[in-house]
Every structure is written in C-alpha cells, then in structure tokens.
Amino acid sequence: MIKPWIFEFFPELGDAAQNAPPKAIAAHFANYLDLWTRDEALGFEGIFFSEHHFGNSYGASPNLLIAAMASRTRTMRLGVMGVVLPYYHPARVVEEIGMLDHLTGGRLEIGTAIGIPQELARLGMSMAEARERNDEIVEILHAALKQRVVSHKGKYFEFTDLRMQPPAMQEPPPVWTTVVSAESARKAARRGSKISTGFNATPQIKAIFDAYREEADRAGIRVGPDHLALRRRVTLAPTNEQAQVYAEGVAARIRKYVSEDPRAKLKPVPDAPGGGGFTLSDDEFITGTPSDAAEQIVAQCRAVGAGHFLAVLNWSAPFDEVAHAHDLLGREAVPVLRKASV
C-alpha cells in the first residue's frame, strides 16, 4: 500500500507588493481549514504542514494549524515536515510535541528540518550554524522522547535535569527528517528516523533511499517502505489539456521560488559533506488526470521503494483550483494508491 498524504505549503494570499485585506486573509484561513477537514473523508492518510517564513506562505507556525485541526478530525495523522529546529529552544520543541500528541489523541507525526538558506539568512543565520543547531536539538529531542528528565551540555544549549512536560501520548510518536542528500539520509538512519525527500530525479532519490537502507542495515535497524516518503508537486484537472495549463503556472512559480535557494542545481550534483544539493528535476512535476497521476505516483514510489506519497497539489494556485485538485486526487487516485504494492 502507498499511503497518500497532503503536503501543505499554505500559500500566502497576495504578495510582497500588497498585503491582502485582513478580512480576505481570515476567509483564506477558514477556506483551508474546511478543505483540510474534508480531506479526512476523502481517505488521505494525513496532512504534513510545512514551515516557512517571511513571504509566500502562511506557515510560520504550523503547530498552531495542527492544534486547530485536532478537534476537526478524528482519524487523519497530523504533522509538520518539518519543524525548522534552528529557530527554537529544544525545550519548547519537546513540550509542544507532548501537548500536540495529546490534543490529536495520539495522531501526531514529528518532522524536523534544518531550514532553507534564504529564510535563515534573513535572521543572520548561516547554513553551517543551522546544521550545528539542528544536530544538537535533534540529539536532545531523541533523548527527551525516551526519558522524562534530560541533561545536556553543548555548543548552543546547556541544562541539567530538565523535566519537559507533558510526555507524548504515543511512546514515542513517529519521527521524520527531511533530507536532500545521501549523507543526511545516513544520519537519519542511525537515529532511527524516517525520511522524506523530493526535488531530485527518481534515480537520485533511489540512491538517497539506498544509502538510508544500507546505513540502517549496518546499524541493525530494520526499515522498509513505511520509513520512506516521496514528495512531489502534483497538478490535476479533469482533462490532460487543462492540467497542462495549470502545470505551466505551477512550474513557473516553483522554479522562481527555488531559484533563490543556493542548494538548487540545474544538473545532478554529487553528494557533498554538509548537506549537498538537489536538482529540480522533471520528475518533481506529476501532471494529468487523476488516473494518469496515480499511474505516475505508483511508478515512482515503486522505483524508489517508498510507502508514503506526499502530494503538493496545484502548488500556490487559487483556492478553488487547489480544492478541486484535492477532490480529484481523493476520490479517484487515493483508492488506487491504497491498493498498490511497493
């Protein structure tokens, strides 16, 4: 089975040149909350919100969106892919995880990320510092999920016998790490974290997943398709012709967005220490009718061995177009994915 998820960027209403009116923004929030609630009835496994800052998205604090959705849903898993750890003190991250796991009734998925260079730079933080902070906080997070009282002495954080409350309802919740390189995948495997990735061409993603599987095997950790998630931009419409029109807008928006990211390359790059880079490949864009999209999704997931698929639907398009894509994928493609073998 391929478990289908919504990967939610939650696009900004308006742009940097002119903010939308407050009433329009409030309606935008209400529309998306209703949309995400309907996704449960459409059969999605869950929603992963993404964290972004300073423009393009309203996802600055996705944990608040999880809290808002906790009482609106009953079965869907809810998480962030991922919380940008370098922005926070680890105690806040751990305690919010405990709170959210109880608010969701044990449906929380923990996802972590280092962040993207252009956003971190706005706060004067380099990627080198962000990686250091991320690694230190991840160490604390994993310790806190195993024990009630934690002590730590590191470069950025130091505390003794810190009791972080409440403990999570799940023992422990699933933990995910977003990666773009084999090196990052190996580190996640050693920690026992699941991983998610996208952008790169299918053969490069298979290489990243192979590195994860090999490292897990060396560490004596058993992993399989349920530990791996493939994230792609999916553009849907009732006809291929309409989907292609929509896809042109999606491609233009995403290429402009990632053009500001120094990790993005036009050609595949070798895995490099410190995080490497990624290629914005043609495989990142899945376009067509729901049946066409389902066929492409199954093929890619089988090629890389992923048991989860995270759909970024009609990325940053007007709300009505996005809502229609949710309905199309849920009603016509989700049943196909759930029956597919990997």
Secondary structure, 3 states (H helix, E strand, C coil): CCEEEEEECCECCEECCEECCHHHHHHHHHHHHHHHHHHHHCCCCEEEECCCCCCCECCCCHHHHHHHHHCCCCCCEEEECCEEHHHCCHHHHHHHHHHHHHHCCCCEEEEEECCCHHHHHCCCCCHHHHHHHHHHHHHHHHHHHHCCEEEEECCCCEEEEEECCCCCCCCCCCEEEECCCHHHHHHHHHHCCEEEECCCCHHHHHHHHHHHHHHHHHCCCCCCHHHEEEEEEEEECCCHHHHHHHHHHHHHHHHHHHCCCCCEECCCCCCCCCCCCEECCHHHEEEECHHHHHHHHHHHHHHHCCCEEEEEECCCCCHHHHHHHHHHHHHHHHHHHHHCCC
